[in-house]
Amino acid sequence: MSLSAAREEHQRRVAIVRAGGSPSSKRTMHIPSKPGAATFGEVKEQWMKVWNKGLDADYVGQVCSRLEADVLPTLGSRPMIEIETPDIAAVVAAIDTRGANELARKVLRTISQIFRFGITHGYVRRNPAADVRPGDILRKAVVHNHPRVAESRLPKLLLDIENYTGREVTKAAMRILARTFLRTGELVKTPWNEIDLDNARWVIPADRMKMPTPHIVPLAHQVVAEMRKLRALTQNEQWLLPSDWHPDECMSTGAISGALKRMGYRGEMTGHGFRGVASTILHERGYEDAHIEAQLAHLKRSKVGAAYNYAQYLVPRTQMMQDWADYLDEQLEIARNQHG
């Protein structure tokens, strides 16, 4: 056996072990009746049936759309064994060329996942995507911080939210978002069954957070009161923030940013910006970095430590969240005094 053949055989057997099989058992290989005949598109379909279990439907739809638009037209009908590293690099580089750098990186990861699946099930012997290094073909990723107001502008923002004349549900959403450190998408897609108002606890499932473990959000008493008013207002037993036009659906993810623009904060504040405001101010006020990062769901979590991470730093985080809500009340009072 040549060195290259040995390397490919090693990769195949490692993939089988990772999938829970035995590298010495031929039955774990699942070789097709016509080895090498499976196309990338066919294997993608088999991979999708396994990969999408338990994942958020919107996320699965996004991944499918990326593959349909950018990968399958070029690679879909080609046998997997004929696809080489330069072929994959060309597909990924084409996405980057049109300015979608982060999308290009995500597509590369997905292609690699499909090839690993193909190795595990005997459709192909190596993963050519593993040889593609993003830095060799893609522009350096640029990190864009979401616009957010400075601390000096925070009191006025809170007052403008208080005086917002649009939908009451949207106003409540902004107040809750400011006090929970969540991303806009995580907030608007919230079903009531995640929230325990009596115990002031919100537990977001792992699949919604795209993490190995659920995420706990301790609720300050101001947030609990806001949510109780929302339930009485909407009379909706499914969604925390229902749509006005379709009660069986949640509100749009763009509703909060749209409201902020109408309030005059275009380019200055977004729904996501509330997270940055909270992080900056709490760090400046001396709160523990680990507590802040855990509440922002930034800390890495492993399945091995899932039981521990599930409630990591919960006691100090609970106090921090109440302190933050109290601080926002103080800032709102300052604005009321300044602006009548």
Sequence and secondary structure as in RCSB ss.txt:
>XXXX:A:sequence
MSLSAAREEHQRRVAIVRAGGSPSSKRTMHIPSKPGAATFGEVKEQWMKVWNKGLDADYVGQVCSRLEADVLPTL
GSRPMIEIETPDIAAVVAAIDTRGANELARKVLRTISQIFRFGITHGYVRRNPAADVRPGDILRKAVVHNHPRVA
ESRLPKLLLDIENYTGREVTKAAMRILARTFLRTGELVKTPWNEIDLDNARWVIPADRMKMPTPHIVPLAHQVVA
EMRKLRALTQNEQWLLPSDWHPDECMSTGAISGALKRMGYRGEMTGHGFRGVASTILHERGYEDAHIEAQLAHLK
RSKVGAAYNYAQYLVPRTQMMQDWADYLDEQLEIARNQHG
>XXXX:A:secstr
  HHHHHHHHHHHHHHHHTT  TT GGGT   SSTT  BHHHHHHHHHHHHTTTS HHHHHHHHHHIIIIIHHHH
TTSBGGG  HHHHHHHHHHHHHTT HHHHHHHHHHHHHHHHHHHHTTS S  GGGG  HHHHS            
GGGHHHHHHHHHT  S HHHHHHHHHHHHH   HHHHHT BGGGEETTTTEEEE HHHHTSSS EEEE  HHHHH
HHHHHHHHH  SSBSSB SS TTSB  TTHHHHHHHHTT TTT  TTHHHHHHHHHHHHTT  HHHHHHHTT S 
  STTHHHHTTTTHHHHHHHHHHHHHHHHHHHHHHHHHH 
